[in-house]
Amino acid sequence: MEQGEGLLSSSLARAADHFAGQDALKQNVEPADKVEIWAKRIGRALSLVAFMALAWYFGHQLKWW
C-alpha cells in the first residue's frame, strides 16, 4: 500500500480491478484472450446486478424498505 492510501481506497481500487478483469490479466502466464477478459467482465457485472436485486428483494420481504 502506498503512502497516503487508506484501507477503503485500496479496497475500492482492488474491487475496480476485479470487475474490470485486470486481475485476470495479471495472473495469466500466457497472453490473455480478449474474449475471455470481456466474458469475465460481463459475468462479474451480471453477478453484481443479481446480488443487488437479491438484496433489494430480501429487504423488501423483511419490510426494511
mmCIF file as Biopython writes it, N, C-alpha, C and O atoms, coordinates in Angstrom:
data_model
#
loop_
_atom_site.group_PDB
_atom_site.id
_atom_site.type_symbol
_atom_site.label_atom_id
_atom_site.label_alt_id
_atom_site.label_comp_id
_atom_site.label_asym_id
_atom_site.label_entity_id
_atom_site.label_seq_id
_atom_site.pdbx_PDB_ins_code
_atom_site.Cartn_x
_atom_site.Cartn_y
_atom_site.Cartn_z
_atom_site.occupancy
_atom_site.B_iso_or_equiv
_atom_site.auth_seq_id
_atom_site.auth_asym_id
_atom_site.pdbx_PDB_model_num
ATOM 1   N N  . MET A ? 1  ? 0.847   -1.169  0.000   1.0 0.0 1  A 1 
ATOM 2   C CA . MET A ? 1  ? 0.000   0.000   0.000   1.0 0.0 1  A 1 
ATOM 3   C C  . MET A ? 1  ? 0.897   1.239   0.000   1.0 0.0 1  A 1 
ATOM 4   O O  . MET A ? 1  ? 1.825   1.352   0.802   1.0 0.0 1  A 1 
ATOM 5   N N  . GLU A ? 2  ? 0.608   2.141   -0.894  1.0 0.0 2  A 1 
ATOM 6   C CA . GLU A ? 2  ? 1.398   3.365   -0.980  1.0 0.0 2  A 1 
ATOM 7   C C  . GLU A ? 2  ? 1.003   4.314   0.138   1.0 0.0 2  A 1 
ATOM 8   O O  . GLU A ? 2  ? -0.094  4.241   0.693   1.0 0.0 2  A 1 
ATOM 9   N N  . GLN A ? 3  ? 1.931   5.206   0.449   1.0 0.0 3  A 1 
ATOM 10  C CA . GLN A ? 3  ? 1.655   6.184   1.497   1.0 0.0 3  A 1 
ATOM 11  C C  . GLN A ? 3  ? 0.550   7.125   1.024   1.0 0.0 3  A 1 
ATOM 12  O O  . GLN A ? 3  ? 0.556   7.567   -0.124  1.0 0.0 3  A 1 
ATOM 13  N N  . GLY A ? 4  ? -0.385  7.425   1.900   1.0 0.0 4  A 1 
ATOM 14  C CA . GLY A ? 4  ? -1.488  8.301   1.559   1.0 0.0 4  A 1 
ATOM 15  C C  . GLY A ? 4  ? -2.739  7.549   1.123   1.0 0.0 4  A 1 
ATOM 16  O O  . GLY A ? 4  ? -3.806  8.149   0.990   1.0 0.0 4  A 1 
ATOM 17  N N  . GLU A ? 5  ? -2.618  6.244   0.900   1.0 0.0 5  A 1 
ATOM 18  C CA . GLU A ? 5  ? -3.781  5.454   0.542   1.0 0.0 5  A 1 
ATOM 19  C C  . GLU A ? 5  ? -4.382  4.856   1.805   1.0 0.0 5  A 1 
ATOM 20  O O  . GLU A ? 5  ? -3.672  4.308   2.648   1.0 0.0 5  A 1 
ATOM 21  N N  . GLY A ? 6  ? -5.670  4.967   1.919   1.0 0.0 6  A 1 
ATOM 22  C CA . GLY A ? 6  ? -6.339  4.366   3.062   1.0 0.0 6  A 1 
ATOM 23  C C  . GLY A ? 6  ? -6.843  2.981   2.738   1.0 0.0 6  A 1 
ATOM 24  O O  . GLY A ? 6  ? -6.749  2.510   1.604   1.0 0.0 6  A 1 
ATOM 25  N N  . LEU A ? 7  ? -7.376  2.345   3.746   1.0 0.0 7  A 1 
ATOM 26  C CA . LEU A ? 7  ? -7.891  0.994   3.574   1.0 0.0 7  A 1 
ATOM 27  C C  . LEU A ? 7  ? -9.063  0.979   2.600   1.0 0.0 7  A 1 
ATOM 28  O O  . LEU A ? 7  ? -9.163  0.080   1.764   1.0 0.0 7  A 1 
ATOM 29  N N  . LEU A ? 8  ? -9.942  1.958   2.699   1.0 0.0 8  A 1 
ATOM 30  C CA . LEU A ? 8  ? -11.114 1.997   1.832   1.0 0.0 8  A 1 
ATOM 31  C C  . LEU A ? 8  ? -10.715 2.249   0.380   1.0 0.0 8  A 1 
ATOM 32  O O  . LEU A ? 8  ? -11.246 1.603   -0.524  1.0 0.0 8  A 1 
ATOM 33  N N  . SER A ? 9  ? -9.803  3.162   0.146   1.0 0.0 9  A 1 
ATOM 34  C CA . SER A ? 9  ? -9.426  3.469   -1.242  1.0 0.0 9  A 1 
ATOM 35  C C  . SER A ? 9  ? -8.683  2.303   -1.887  1.0 0.0 9  A 1 
ATOM 36  O O  . SER A ? 9  ? -8.862  2.046   -3.078  1.0 0.0 9  A 1 
ATOM 37  N N  . SER A ? 10 ? -7.853  1.595   -1.125  1.0 0.0 10 A 1 
ATOM 38  C CA . SER A ? 10 ? -7.151  0.449   -1.706  1.0 0.0 10 A 1 
ATOM 39  C C  . SER A ? 10 ? -8.124  -0.701  -1.964  1.0 0.0 10 A 1 
ATOM 40  O O  . SER A ? 10 ? -7.971  -1.434  -2.941  1.0 0.0 10 A 1 
ATOM 41  N N  . SER A ? 11 ? -9.117  -0.862  -1.100  1.0 0.0 11 A 1 
ATOM 42  C CA . SER A ? 11 ? -10.125 -1.906  -1.313  1.0 0.0 11 A 1 
ATOM 43  C C  . SER A ? 11 ? -10.974 -1.593  -2.539  1.0 0.0 11 A 1 
ATOM 44  O O  . SER A ? 11 ? -11.292 -2.483  -3.328  1.0 0.0 11 A 1 
ATOM 45  N N  . LEU A ? 12 ? -11.335 -0.329  -2.692  1.0 0.0 12 A 1 
ATOM 46  C CA . LEU A ? 12 ? -12.111 0.065   -3.862  1.0 0.0 12 A 1 
ATOM 47  C C  . LEU A ? 12 ? -11.297 -0.088  -5.144  1.0 0.0 12 A 1 
ATOM 48  O O  . LEU A ? 12 ? -11.845 -0.449  -6.186  1.0 0.0 12 A 1 
ATOM 49  N N  . ALA A ? 13 ? -10.018 0.179   -5.078  1.0 0.0 13 A 1 
ATOM 50  C CA . ALA A ? 13 ? -9.159  0.006   -6.252  1.0 0.0 13 A 1 
ATOM 51  C C  . ALA A ? 13 ? -9.054  -1.464  -6.631  1.0 0.0 13 A 1 
ATOM 52  O O  . ALA A ? 13 ? -9.084  -1.805  -7.814  1.0 0.0 13 A 1 
ATOM 53  N N  . ARG A ? 14 ? -8.933  -2.334  -5.637  1.0 0.0 14 A 1 
ATOM 54  C CA . ARG A ? 14 ? -8.880  -3.780  -5.923  1.0 0.0 14 A 1 
ATOM 55  C C  . ARG A ? 14 ? -10.203 -4.266  -6.499  1.0 0.0 14 A 1 
ATOM 56  O O  . ARG A ? 14 ? -10.215 -5.092  -7.413  1.0 0.0 14 A 1 
ATOM 57  N N  . ALA A ? 15 ? -11.318 -3.763  -5.974  1.0 0.0 15 A 1 
ATOM 58  C CA . ALA A ? 15 ? -12.633 -4.154  -6.497  1.0 0.0 15 A 1 
ATOM 59  C C  . ALA A ? 15 ? -12.803 -3.667  -7.934  1.0 0.0 15 A 1 
ATOM 60  O O  . ALA A ? 15 ? -13.348 -4.384  -8.774  1.0 0.0 15 A 1 
ATOM 61  N N  . ALA A ? 16 ? -12.342 -2.463  -8.217  1.0 0.0 16 A 1 
ATOM 62  C CA . ALA A ? 16 ? -12.424 -1.942  -9.585  1.0 0.0 16 A 1 
ATOM 63  C C  . ALA A ? 16 ? -11.577 -2.781  -10.530 1.0 0.0 16 A 1 
ATOM 64  O O  . ALA A ? 16 ? -12.000 -3.069  -11.650 1.0 0.0 16 A 1 
ATOM 65  N N  . ASP A ? 17 ? -10.387 -3.176  -10.091 1.0 0.0 17 A 1 
ATOM 66  C CA . ASP A ? 17 ? -9.547  -4.057  -10.909 1.0 0.0 17 A 1 
ATOM 67  C C  . ASP A ? 17 ? -10.219 -5.406  -11.135 1.0 0.0 17 A 1 
ATOM 68  O O  . ASP A ? 17 ? -10.131 -5.976  -12.222 1.0 0.0 17 A 1 
ATOM 69  N N  . HIS A ? 18 ? -10.884 -5.909  -10.113 1.0 0.0 18 A 1 
ATOM 70  C CA . HIS A ? 18 ? -11.562 -7.201  -10.230 1.0 0.0 18 A 1 
ATOM 71  C C  . HIS A ? 18 ? -12.682 -7.134  -11.267 1.0 0.0 18 A 1 
ATOM 72  O O  . HIS A ? 18 ? -12.770 -7.997  -12.140 1.0 0.0 18 A 1 
ATOM 73  N N  . PHE A ? 19 ? -13.539 -6.113  -11.176 1.0 0.0 19 A 1 
ATOM 74  C CA . PHE A ? 19 ? -14.667 -6.016  -12.096 1.0 0.0 19 A 1 
ATOM 75  C C  . PHE A ? 19 ? -14.234 -5.620  -13.502 1.0 0.0 19 A 1 
ATOM 76  O O  . PHE A ? 19 ? -14.959 -5.881  -14.463 1.0 0.0 19 A 1 
ATOM 77  N N  . ALA A ? 20 ? -13.076 -5.002  -13.641 1.0 0.0 20 A 1 
ATOM 78  C CA . ALA A ? 20 ? -12.564 -4.656  -14.968 1.0 0.0 20 A 1 
ATOM 79  C C  . ALA A ? 20 ? -11.793 -5.815  -15.596 1.0 0.0 20 A 1 
ATOM 80  O O  . ALA A ? 20 ? -11.396 -5.735  -16.759 1.0 0.0 20 A 1 
ATOM 81  N N  . GLY A ? 21 ? -11.582 -6.875  -14.849 1.0 0.0 21 A 1 
ATOM 82  C CA . GLY A ? 21 ? -10.866 -8.024  -15.384 1.0 0.0 21 A 1 
ATOM 83  C C  . GLY A ? 21 ? -9.363  -7.866  -15.371 1.0 0.0 21 A 1 
ATOM 84  O O  . GLY A ? 21 ? -8.656  -8.646  -16.009 1.0 0.0 21 A 1 
ATOM 85  N N  . GLN A ? 22 ? -8.863  -6.881  -14.665 1.0 0.0 22 A 1 
ATOM 86  C CA . GLN A ? 22 ? -7.419  -6.652  -14.625 1.0 0.0 22 A 1 
ATOM 87  C C  . GLN A ? 22 ? -6.695  -7.743  -13.848 1.0 0.0 22 A 1 
ATOM 88  O O  . GLN A ? 22 ? -5.530  -8.029  -14.126 1.0 0.0 22 A 1 
ATOM 89  N N  . ASP A ? 23 ? -7.371  -8.357  -12.874 1.0 0.0 23 A 1 
ATOM 90  C CA . ASP A ? 23 ? -6.727  -9.423  -12.118 1.0 0.0 23 A 1 
ATOM 91  C C  . ASP A ? 23 ? -6.454  -10.635 -13.001 1.0 0.0 23 A 1 
ATOM 92  O O  . ASP A ? 23 ? -5.479  -11.353 -12.777 1.0 0.0 23 A 1 
ATOM 93  N N  . ALA A ? 24 ? -7.294  -10.870 -13.993 1.0 0.0 24 A 1 
ATOM 94  C CA . ALA A ? 24 ? -7.066  -11.990 -14.918 1.0 0.0 24 A 1 
ATOM 95  C C  . ALA A ? 24 ? -5.864  -11.708 -15.816 1.0 0.0 24 A 1 
ATOM 96  O O  . ALA A ? 24 ? -5.137  -12.628 -16.192 1.0 0.0 24 A 1 
ATOM 97  N N  . LEU A ? 25 ? -5.658  -10.459 -16.155 1.0 0.0 25 A 1 
ATOM 98  C CA . LEU A ? 25 ? -4.507  -10.104 -16.982 1.0 0.0 25 A 1 
ATOM 99  C C  . LEU A ? 25 ? -3.210  -10.289 -16.208 1.0 0.0 25 A 1 
ATOM 100 O O  . LEU A ? 25 ? -2.194  -10.678 -16.785 1.0 0.0 25 A 1 
ATOM 101 N N  . LYS A ? 26 ? -3.233  -10.017 -14.918 1.0 0.0 26 A 1 
ATOM 102 C CA . LYS A ? 26 ? -2.023  -10.104 -14.097 1.0 0.0 26 A 1 
ATOM 103 C C  . LYS A ? 26 ? -1.657  -11.545 -13.765 1.0 0.0 26 A 1 
ATOM 104 O O  . LYS A ? 26 ? -0.478  -11.846 -13.577 1.0 0.0 26 A 1 
ATOM 105 N N  . GLN A ? 27 ? -2.646  -12.451 -13.687 1.0 0.0 27 A 1 
ATOM 106 C CA . GLN A ? 27 ? -2.390  -13.811 -13.244 1.0 0.0 27 A 1 
ATOM 107 C C  . GLN A ? 27 ? -1.999  -14.750 -14.379 1.0 0.0 27 A 1 
ATOM 108 O O  . GLN A ? 27 ? -1.297  -15.735 -14.151 1.0 0.0 27 A 1 
ATOM 109 N N  . ASN A ? 28 ? -2.440  -14.460 -15.583 1.0 0.0 28 A 1 
ATOM 110 C CA . ASN A ? 28 ? -2.163  -15.375 -16.692 1.0 0.0 28 A 1 
ATOM 111 C C  . ASN A ? 28 ? -0.698  -15.323 -17.100 1.0 0.0 28 A 1 
ATOM 112 O O  . ASN A ? 28 ? -0.104  -14.248 -17.185 1.0 0.0 28 A 1 
ATOM 113 N N  . VAL A ? 29 ? -0.129  -16.481 -17.348 1.0 0.0 29 A 1 
ATOM 114 C CA . VAL A ? 29 ? 1.254   -16.571 -17.798 1.0 0.0 29 A 1 
ATOM 115 C C  . VAL A ? 29 ? 1.308   -16.350 -19.299 1.0 0.0 29 A 1 
ATOM 116 O O  . VAL A ? 29 ? 2.199   -15.668 -19.806 1.0 0.0 29 A 1 
ATOM 117 N N  . GLU A ? 30 ? 0.342   -16.934 -20.009 1.0 0.0 30 A 1 
ATOM 118 C CA . GLU A ? 30 ? 0.281   -16.748 -21.457 1.0 0.0 30 A 1 
ATOM 119 C C  . GLU A ? 30 ? -0.545  -15.503 -21.769 1.0 0.0 30 A 1 
ATOM 120 O O  . GLU A ? 30 ? -1.264  -15.017 -20.897 1.0 0.0 30 A 1 
ATOM 121 N N  . PRO A ? 31 ? -0.463  -14.980 -22.981 1.0 0.0 31 A 1 
ATOM 122 C CA . PRO A ? 31 ? -1.235  -13.782 -23.323 1.0 0.0 31 A 1 
ATOM 123 C C  . PRO A ? 31 ? -2.733  -14.003 -23.127 1.0 0.0 31 A 1 
ATOM 124 O O  . PRO A ? 31 ? -3.273  -15.043 -23.501 1.0 0.0 31 A 1 
ATOM 125 N N  . ALA A ? 32 ? -3.385  -13.020 -22.542 1.0 0.0 32 A 1 
ATOM 126 C CA . ALA A ? 32 ? -4.808  -13.138 -22.233 1.0 0.0 32 A 1 
ATOM 127 C C  . ALA A ? 32 ? -5.642  -12.984 -23.501 1.0 0.0 32 A 1 
ATOM 128 O O  . ALA A ? 32 ? -5.362  -12.126 -24.339 1.0 0.0 32 A 1 
ATOM 129 N N  . ASP A ? 33 ? -6.654  -13.811 -23.629 1.0 0.0 33 A 1 
ATOM 130 C CA . ASP A ? 33 ? -7.585  -13.752 -24.741 1.0 0.0 33 A 1 
ATOM 131 C C  . ASP A ? 33 ? -8.584  -12.628 -24.472 1.0 0.0 33 A 1 
ATOM 132 O O  . ASP A ? 33 ? -9.168  -12.569 -23.390 1.0 0.0 33 A 1 
ATOM 133 N N  . LYS A ? 34 ? -8.784  -11.746 -25.434 1.0 0.0 34 A 1 
ATOM 134 C CA . LYS A ? 34 ? -9.679  -10.603 -25.232 1.0 0.0 34 A 1 
ATOM 135 C C  . LYS A ? 34 ? -11.117 -11.043 -24.991 1.0 0.0 34 A 1 
ATOM 136 O O  . LYS A ? 34 ? -11.831 -10.413 -24.211 1.0 0.0 34 A 1 
ATOM 137 N N  . VAL A ? 35 ? -11.555 -12.118 -25.650 1.0 0.0 35 A 1 
ATOM 138 C CA . VAL A ? 35 ? -12.908 -12.614 -25.442 1.0 0.0 35 A 1 
ATOM 139 C C  . VAL A ? 35 ? -13.071 -13.129 -24.011 1.0 0.0 35 A 1 
ATOM 140 O O  . VAL A ? 35 ? -14.105 -12.907 -23.383 1.0 0.0 35 A 1 
ATOM 141 N N  . GLU A ? 36 ? -12.066 -13.806 -23.507 1.0 0.0 36 A 1 
ATOM 142 C CA . GLU A ? 36 ? -12.122 -14.321 -22.142 1.0 0.0 36 A 1 
ATOM 143 C C  . GLU A ? 36 ? -12.187 -13.176 -21.130 1.0 0.0 36 A 1 
ATOM 144 O O  . GLU A ? 36 ? -12.932 -13.246 -20.153 1.0 0.0 36 A 1 
ATOM 145 N N  . ILE A ? 37 ? -11.419 -12.142 -21.366 1.0 0.0 37 A 1 
ATOM 146 C CA . ILE A ? 37 ? -11.433 -10.985 -20.457 1.0 0.0 37 A 1 
ATOM 147 C C  . ILE A ? 37 ? -12.803 -10.316 -20.471 1.0 0.0 37 A 1 
ATOM 148 O O  . ILE A ? 37 ? -13.337 -9.983  -19.413 1.0 0.0 37 A 1 
ATOM 149 N N  . TRP A ? 38 ? -13.383 -10.114 -21.664 1.0 0.0 38 A 1 
ATOM 150 C CA . TRP A ? 38 ? -14.704 -9.483  -21.745 1.0 0.0 38 A 1 
ATOM 151 C C  . TRP A ? 38 ? -15.783 -10.381 -21.143 1.0 0.0 38 A 1 
ATOM 152 O O  . TRP A ? 38 ? -16.732 -9.882  -20.538 1.0 0.0 38 A 1 
ATOM 153 N N  . ALA A ? 39 ? -15.651 -11.697 -21.301 1.0 0.0 39 A 1 
ATOM 154 C CA . ALA A ? 39 ? -16.615 -12.611 -20.687 1.0 0.0 39 A 1 
ATOM 155 C C  . ALA A ? 39 ? -16.547 -12.514 -19.168 1.0 0.0 39 A 1 
ATOM 156 O O  . ALA A ? 39 ? -17.579 -12.549 -18.498 1.0 0.0 39 A 1 
ATOM 157 N N  . LYS A ? 40 ? -15.333 -12.391 -18.616 1.0 0.0 40 A 1 
ATOM 158 C CA . LYS A ? 40 ? -15.199 -12.216 -17.164 1.0 0.0 40 A 1 
ATOM 159 C C  . LYS A ? 40 ? -15.826 -10.901 -16.726 1.0 0.0 40 A 1 
ATOM 160 O O  . LYS A ? 40 ? -16.508 -10.852 -15.702 1.0 0.0 40 A 1 
ATOM 161 N N  . ARG A ? 41 ? -15.607 -9.849  -17.479 1.0 0.0 41 A 1 
ATOM 162 C CA . ARG A ? 41 ? -16.180 -8.548  -17.126 1.0 0.0 41 A 1 
ATOM 163 C C  . ARG A ? 41 ? -17.699 -8.608  -17.130 1.0 0.0 41 A 1 
ATOM 164 O O  . ARG A ? 41 ? -18.348 -8.116  -16.207 1.0 0.0 41 A 1 
ATOM 165 N N  . ILE A ? 42 ? -18.270 -9.215  -18.175 1.0 0.0 42 A 1 
ATOM 166 C CA . ILE A ? 42 ? -19.733 -9.303  -18.283 1.0 0.0 42 A 1 
ATOM 167 C C  . ILE A ? 42 ? -20.290 -10.183 -17.171 1.0 0.0 42 A 1 
ATOM 168 O O  . ILE A ? 42 ? -21.289 -9.828  -16.546 1.0 0.0 42 A 1 
ATOM 169 N N  . GLY A ? 43 ? -19.664 -11.315 -16.921 1.0 0.0 43 A 1 
ATOM 170 C CA . GLY A ? 43 ? -20.129 -12.205 -15.867 1.0 0.0 43 A 1 
ATOM 171 C C  . GLY A ? 43 ? -20.071 -11.568 -14.493 1.0 0.0 43 A 1 
ATOM 172 O O  . GLY A ? 43 ? -20.984 -11.735 -13.684 1.0 0.0 43 A 1 
ATOM 173 N N  . ARG A ? 44 ? -19.006 -10.843 -14.231 1.0 0.0 44 A 1 
ATOM 174 C CA . ARG A ? 44 ? -18.880 -10.181 -12.930 1.0 0.0 44 A 1 
ATOM 175 C C  . ARG A ? 44 ? -19.879 -9.044  -12.789 1.0 0.0 44 A 1 
ATOM 176 O O  . ARG A ? 44 ? -20.406 -8.822  -11.699 1.0 0.0 44 A 1 
ATOM 177 N N  . ALA A ? 45 ? -20.147 -8.326  -13.859 1.0 0.0 45 A 1 
ATOM 178 C CA . ALA A ? 45 ? -21.147 -7.255  -13.805 1.0 0.0 45 A 1 
ATOM 179 C C  . ALA A ? 45 ? -22.543 -7.842  -13.586 1.0 0.0 45 A 1 
ATOM 180 O O  . ALA A ? 45 ? -23.328 -7.303  -12.805 1.0 0.0 45 A 1 
ATOM 181 N N  . LEU A ? 46 ? -22.850 -8.936  -14.269 1.0 0.0 46 A 1 
ATOM 182 C CA . LEU A ? 46 ? -24.153 -9.580  -14.077 1.0 0.0 46 A 1 
ATOM 183 C C  . LEU A ? 46 ? -24.300 -10.127 -12.659 1.0 0.0 46 A 1 
ATOM 184 O O  . LEU A ? 46 ? -25.387 -10.073 -12.084 1.0 0.0 46 A 1 
ATOM 185 N N  . SER A ? 47 ? -23.229 -10.646 -12.099 1.0 0.0 47 A 1 
ATOM 186 C CA . SER A ? 47 ? -23.318 -11.149 -10.727 1.0 0.0 47 A 1 
ATOM 187 C C  . SER A ? 47 ? -23.547 -10.004 -9.745  1.0 0.0 47 A 1 
ATOM 188 O O  . SER A ? 47 ? -24.257 -10.174 -8.754  1.0 0.0 47 A 1 
ATOM 189 N N  . LEU A ? 48 ? -22.959 -8.847  -10.008 1.0 0.0 48 A 1 
ATOM 190 C CA . LEU A ? 48 ? -23.186 -7.686  -9.144  1.0 0.0 48 A 1 
ATOM 191 C C  . LEU A ? 48 ? -24.638 -7.223  -9.233  1.0 0.0 48 A 1 
ATOM 192 O O  . LEU A ? 48 ? -25.249 -6.895  -8.217  1.0 0.0 48 A 1 
ATOM 193 N N  . VAL A ? 49 ? -25.189 -7.196  -10.442 1.0 0.0 49 A 1 
ATOM 194 C CA . VAL A ? 49 ? -26.593 -6.816  -10.624 1.0 0.0 49 A 1 
ATOM 195 C C  . VAL A ? 49 ? -27.505 -7.816  -9.921  1.0 0.0 49 A 1 
ATOM 196 O O  . VAL A ? 49 ? -28.465 -7.422  -9.258  1.0 0.0 49 A 1 
ATOM 197 N N  . ALA A ? 50 ? -27.211 -9.109  -10.063 1.0 0.0 50 A 1 
ATOM 198 C CA . ALA A ? 50 ? -28.027 -10.135 -9.407  1.0 0.0 50 A 1 
ATOM 199 C C  . ALA A ? 50 ? -27.948 -10.008 -7.885  1.0 0.0 50 A 1 
ATOM 200 O O  . ALA A ? 50 ? -28.957 -10.176 -7.200  1.0 0.0 50 A 1 
ATOM 201 N N  . PHE A ? 51 ? -26.768 -9.716  -7.355  1.0 0.0 51 A 1 
ATOM 202 C CA . PHE A ? 51 ? -26.625 -9.535  -5.917  1.0 0.0 51 A 1 
ATOM 203 C C  . PHE A ? 51 ? -27.447 -8.341  -5.436  1.0 0.0 51 A 1 
ATOM 204 O O  . PHE A ? 51 ? -28.115 -8.426  -4.406  1.0 0.0 51 A 1 
ATOM 205 N N  . MET A ? 52 ? -27.403 -7.242  -6.165  1.0 0.0 52 A 1 
ATOM 206 C CA . MET A ? 52 ? -28.164 -6.060  -5.767  1.0 0.0 52 A 1 
ATOM 207 C C  . MET A ? 52 ? -29.666 -6.333  -5.830  1.0 0.0 52 A 1 
ATOM 208 O O  . MET A ? 52 ? -30.415 -5.899  -4.955  1.0 0.0 52 A 1 
ATOM 209 N N  . ALA A ? 53 ? -30.108 -7.055  -6.869  1.0 0.0 53 A 1 
ATOM 210 C CA . ALA A ? 53 ? -31.527 -7.386  -6.987  1.0 0.0 53 A 1 
ATOM 211 C C  . ALA A ? 53 ? -31.961 -8.304  -5.853  1.0 0.0 53 A 1 
ATOM 212 O O  . ALA A ? 53 ? -33.045 -8.130  -5.296  1.0 0.0 53 A 1 
ATOM 213 N N  . LEU A ? 54 ? -31.138 -9.267  -5.512  1.0 0.0 54 A 1 
ATOM 214 C CA . LEU A ? 54 ? -31.457 -10.181 -4.423  1.0 0.0 54 A 1 
ATOM 215 C C  . LEU A ? 54 ? -31.478 -9.446  -3.078  1.0 0.0 54 A 1 
ATOM 216 O O  . LEU A ? 54 ? -32.345 -9.707  -2.244  1.0 0.0 54 A 1 
ATOM 217 N N  . ALA A ? 55 ? -30.543 -8.545  -2.872  1.0 0.0 55 A 1 
ATOM 218 C CA . ALA A ? 55 ? -30.528 -7.760  -1.633  1.0 0.0 55 A 1 
ATOM 219 C C  . ALA A ? 55 ? -31.778 -6.889  -1.535  1.0 0.0 55 A 1 
ATOM 220 O O  . ALA A ? 55 ? -32.366 -6.771  -0.460  1.0 0.0 55 A 1 
ATOM 221 N N  . TRP A ? 56 ? -32.186 -6.281  -2.643  1.0 0.0 56 A 1 
ATOM 222 C CA . TRP A ? 56 ? -33.408 -5.474  -2.646  1.0 0.0 56 A 1 
ATOM 223 C C  . TRP A ? 56 ? -34.614 -6.352  -2.338  1.0 0.0 56 A 1 
ATOM 224 O O  . TRP A ? 56 ? -35.477 -5.970  -1.547  1.0 0.0 56 A 1 
ATOM 225 N N  . TYR A ? 57 ? -34.676 -7.524  -2.960  1.0 0.0 57 A 1 
ATOM 226 C CA . TYR A ? 57 ? -35.805 -8.434  -2.746  1.0 0.0 57 A 1 
ATOM 227 C C  . TYR A ? 57 ? -35.890 -8.856  -1.280  1.0 0.0 57 A 1 
ATOM 228 O O  . TYR A ? 57 ? -36.968 -8.828  -0.687  1.0 0.0 57 A 1 
ATOM 229 N N  . PHE A ? 58 ? -34.763 -9.246  -0.698  1.0 0.0 58 A 1 
ATOM 230 C CA . PHE A ? 58 ? -34.781 -9.644  0.705   1.0 0.0 58 A 1 
ATOM 231 C C  . PHE A ? 58 ? -35.161 -8.471  1.610   1.0 0.0 58 A 1 
ATOM 232 O O  . PHE A ? 58 ? -35.919 -8.645  2.564   1.0 0.0 58 A 1 
ATOM 233 N N  . GLY A ? 59 ? -34.638 -7.283  1.315   1.0 0.0 59 A 1 
ATOM 234 C CA . GLY A ? 59 ? -35.009 -6.112  2.090   1.0 0.0 59 A 1 
ATOM 235 C C  . GLY A ? 59 ? -36.483 -5.802  1.986   1.0 0.0 59 A 1 
ATOM 236 O O  . GLY A ? 59 ? -37.109 -5.389  2.962   1.0 0.0 59 A 1 
ATOM 237 N N  . HIS A ? 60 ? -37.039 -6.000  0.803   1.0 0.0 60 A 1 
ATOM 238 C CA . HIS A ? 60 ? -38.475 -5.778  0.589   1.0 0.0 60 A 1 
ATOM 239 C C  . HIS A ? 60 ? -39.293 -6.816  1.361   1.0 0.0 60 A 1 
ATOM 240 O O  . HIS A ? 60 ? -40.312 -6.472  1.960   1.0 0.0 60 A 1 
ATOM 241 N N  . GLN A ? 61 ? -38.864 -8.069  1.356   1.0 0.0 61 A 1 
ATOM 242 C CA . GLN A ? 61 ? -39.565 -9.125  2.080   1.0 0.0 61 A 1 
ATOM 243 C C  . GLN A ? 61 ? -39.514 -8.908  3.592   1.0 0.0 61 A 1 
ATOM 244 O O  . GLN A ? 61 ? -40.470 -9.225  4.300   1.0 0.0 61 A 1 
ATOM 245 N N  . LEU A ? 62 ? -38.411 -8.376  4.079   1.0 0.0 62 A 1 
ATOM 246 C CA . LEU A ? 62 ? -38.270 -8.121  5.516   1.0 0.0 62 A 1 
ATOM 247 C C  . LEU A ? 62 ? -38.819 -6.767  5.934   1.0 0.0 62 A 1 
ATOM 248 O O  . LEU A ? 62 ? -38.715 -6.369  7.095   1.0 0.0 62 A 1 
ATOM 249 N N  . LYS A ? 63 ? -39.408 -6.063  4.967   1.0 0.0 63 A 1 
ATOM 250 C CA . LYS A ? 63 ? -40.043 -4.760  5.187   1.0 0.0 63 A 1 
ATOM 251 C C  . LYS A ? 63 ? -39.061 -3.715  5.715   1.0 0.0 63 A 1 
ATOM 252 O O  . LYS A ? 63 ? -39.405 -2.885  6.556   1.0 0.0 63 A 1 
ATOM 253 N N  . TRP A ? 64 ? -37.782 -3.778  5.181   1.0 0.0 64 A 1 
ATOM 254 C CA . TRP A ? 64 ? -36.818 -2.755  5.519   1.0 0.0 64 A 1 
ATOM 255 C C  . TRP A ? 64 ? -37.054 -1.510  4.684   1.0 0.0 64 A 1 
ATOM 256 O O  . TRP A ? 64 ? -36.694 -0.410  5.102   1.0 0.0 64 A 1 
ATOM 257 N N  . TRP A ? 65 ? -37.649 -1.663  3.518   1.0 0.0 65 A 1 
ATOM 258 C CA . TRP A ? 65 ? -37.996 -0.536  2.651   1.0 0.0 65 A 1 
ATOM 259 C C  . TRP A ? 65 ? -39.203 -0.874  1.853   1.0 0.0 65 A 1 
ATOM 260 O O  . TRP A ? 65 ? -39.665 -0.059  1.056   1.0 0.0 65 A 1 
#
